[in-house]
Amino acid sequence: MLFGKLLPREGNFFEMFNQHADKIVEAARAFSQLVANYNDPHLREQYNRDVDNAERAADKVTHEVNRLLHKTFITPIDRDQIHKLINTMDDVADLIQDSAETMALYDVQKMTEEITRLTDLSVKCCERVKEAVSLLGKLSNPASAEAALKTCEEIDRLESDADRVMRSAMSKLFREQTNVLEVIKLKAIYELLETITDKCEDVANVVEGIILEHS
């Protein structure tokens, strides 16, 4: 009994998941503002910094979770699930930053309707990820578990919407764009933005697995 009391317990993993999810949404919204204000170089630079700052903050949370995981003997959910969830969430933040960086590196001159639509779907997916993750600490409540599963289903639907936008964007790009460099640039941006929603769906799948196992 004394041995059990001395073991490091739980750690505030659920709170750290929430902190990371906050930063994902912060990065996504900053990126959305970058796209909306792309023609203004000063605002573009400002929102690029905001994306970078949010991604770095998310990265710090990821490192802290992984560090704590090695020090904690008794965890609130399976250790592999904690590791997979936080690292998959971190992939989302990384992809948002990658999208902003790629626009700058490729010297993309203007936004397209398809970039705007994919960005909007990415923001919505990230917001739903935050909602789903916030419910993980309340799985003992059946209503919370049910709400989390419905949110995961919504992420799946948004990812399917992004797939359709992506296919349409690629078709339009190869049919209408005659500048090969522009094709290369825009194709890379479209793929990155669609991958954000893919990775959000991966987070939703991890959350669903946790719910089904623990609720």
C-alpha positions in Angstrom: 0.0 0.0 0.0 2.8 2.4 0.9 4.6 1.5 -2.4 1.4 2.5 -4.3 1.3 5.8 -2.5 4.8 6.6 -3.5 4.3 5.9 -7.2 4.0 9.0 -9.4 0.4 9.2 -10.5 -1.5 10.5 -13.4 0.0 13.9 -14.1 -2.4 16.4 -15.5 -2.5 14.9 -19.0 -6.0 15.9 -19.8 -5.2 19.6 -19.0 -2.1 19.4 -21.2 -4.2 17.9 -24.0 -6.5 20.9 -23.7 -3.6 23.3 -23.7 -2.2 21.8 -26.9 -5.7 21.8 -28.6 -5.9 25.6 -27.7 -2.7 26.2 -29.5 -3.8 24.2 -32.6 -6.9 26.4 -32.9 -4.8 29.5 -32.3 -2.4 28.4 -35.1 -5.3 27.6 -37.4 -7.1 30.9 -36.9 -3.9 32.8 -37.4 -3.3 30.9 -40.6 -6.9 31.8 -41.7 -6.2 35.4 -41.1 -2.9 35.1 -43.0 -4.9 33.8 -46.0 -7.6 36.5 -45.6 -5.0 39.3 -45.5 -2.5 37.8 -47.9 -2.3 40.9 -50.0 -1.1 43.0 -47.1 2.7 42.1 -46.5 2.7 43.5 -43.0 -0.3 41.6 -41.9 0.9 38.5 -43.6 4.2 38.7 -41.7 2.3 39.3 -38.4 0.1 36.3 -38.9 3.0 34.1 -40.0 4.7 35.0 -36.6 1.4 34.1 -34.8 1.3 30.7 -36.5 5.0 30.1 -35.5 4.4 31.2 -31.9 1.4 28.9 -31.6 3.2 26.0 -33.1 6.2 26.4 -30.8 3.9 26.6 -27.8 2.2 23.4 -28.9 5.6 21.8 -29.3 6.5 22.6 -25.7 3.3 21.0 -24.5 4.1 17.9 -26.5 7.6 17.7 -25.0 6.2 18.1 -21.5 3.6 15.3 -22.1 6.3 12.9 -23.4 8.6 13.8 -20.5 5.9 13.4 -17.9 4.9 10.1 -19.5 8.3 8.7 -18.7 8.1 9.8 -15.1 4.5 8.7 -14.3 3.8 5.2 -13.3 0.0 5.3 -13.2 -1.7 7.1 -16.0 -5.4 8.0 -16.4 -5.5 6.2 -19.8 -3.3 3.8 -21.7 0.3 5.1 -22.1 0.3 4.3 -25.8 -2.9 6.2 -26.3 -1.4 9.3 -24.5 1.7 9.1 -26.7 -0.2 8.7 -29.9 -2.8 11.4 -29.1 -0.3 14.1 -28.2 2.0 13.4 -31.1 -0.8 13.2 -33.6 -2.1 16.5 -32.3 1.3 17.9 -32.7 1.4 16.8 -36.3 -1.7 19.1 -36.9 0.2 22.1 -35.5 3.2 21.2 -37.6 1.2 21.0 -40.8 -0.4 24.4 -40.2 3.1 25.9 -39.8 4.3 24.0 -42.9 1.5 25.5 -44.9 2.4 29.0 -43.9 6.1 28.4 -44.5 5.5 26.8 -47.9 3.5 29.8 -49.1 6.4 32.1 -48.2 9.1 29.8 -49.6 7.3 29.2 -52.9 6.5 32.9 -53.2 2.8 32.3 -53.7 1.5 35.6 -55.1 -2.2 35.3 -54.5 -4.8 33.2 -52.8 -7.3 31.1 -54.7 -10.9 30.3 -53.8 -9.8 26.7 -53.2 -7.1 27.7 -50.6 -9.8 29.8 -48.8 -12.2 26.9 -48.7 -9.6 24.3 -47.6 -8.4 26.8 -44.9 -11.9 27.2 -43.6 -12.4 23.5 -43.4 -9.1 23.1 -41.6 -10.1 25.7 -39.0 -13.4 23.9 -38.4 -11.6 20.6 -38.0 -9.2 22.1 -35.5 -12.0 23.6 -33.5 -13.8 20.2 -33.4 -10.6 18.6 -32.3 -10.5 21.0 -29.4 -14.1 20.1 -28.5 -13.5 16.4 -28.6 -10.3 16.5 -26.6 -11.9 18.7 -24.0 -14.4 15.9 -23.2 -11.8 13.2 -22.6 -11.5 14.0 -18.9 -15.2 13.5 -18.5 -15.7 10.1 -20.0 -17.3 8.8 -16.8 -20.3 10.9 -17.9 -22.1 9.0 -20.7 -23.4 12.3 -22.1 -19.8 13.6 -22.5 -18.7 10.4 -24.2 -21.6 10.6 -26.6 -20.9 14.2 -27.3 -17.2 13.4 -28.0 -18.2 10.6 -30.4 -20.5 13.0 -32.3 -17.8 15.6 -32.6 -15.5 12.9 -34.0 -18.1 12.1 -36.6 -18.3 15.7 -37.5 -14.5 15.8 -38.0 -14.9 12.8 -40.4 -17.5 14.7 -42.4 -15.4 17.8 -42.6 -12.5 15.7 -43.8 -14.7 14.2 -46.5 -15.7 17.8 -47.5 -12.0 18.7 -47.8 -11.4 15.6 -50.0 -14.1 16.8 -52.4 -12.7 20.4 -52.5 -9.2 19.0 -53.1 -10.3 16.8 -56.0 -12.2 19.8 -57.6 -9.2 22.1 -57.0 -6.8 19.7 -58.6 -9.1 19.2 -61.6 -9.4 22.9 -62.1 -5.7 23.5 -61.6 -4.6 21.1 -64.3 -7.4 22.1 -66.7 -7.1 25.9 -66.4 -3.5 26.8 -65.2 -1.0 27.0 -68.0 1.9 28.2 -65.8 3.8 25.1 -64.8 5.4 26.8 -61.8 2.0 27.9 -60.5 0.7 24.4 -60.9 3.6 23.1 -58.7 3.1 25.7 -56.1 -0.6 25.5 -55.8 -0.6 21.7 -55.9 1.8 21.6 -52.9 -0.4 24.1 -50.9 -3.6 22.2 -51.6 -2.1 19.0 -50.5 -0.8 20.4 -47.3 -4.1 22.0 -46.4 -6.0 18.8 -47.1 -3.5 16.8 -45.0 -4.4 19.1 -42.1 -7.9 17.7 -42.2 -6.6 14.2 -42.6 -4.5 14.5 -39.5 -7.4 15.9 -37.6 -9.3 12.8 -38.6 -6.4 10.8 -37.2 -6.8 12.6 -33.9 -10.5 11.9 -34.0 -9.8 8.2 -34.5 -7.5 8.1 -31.5 -10.1 9.9 -29.4 -12.8 7.4 -30.5 -10.6 4.5 -29.5 -10.0 6.0 -26.0 -13.8 6.6 -25.6 -14.8 3.1 -26.6 -12.2 1.6 -24.3 -12.8 3.7 -21.2 -16.5 4.8 -21.3 
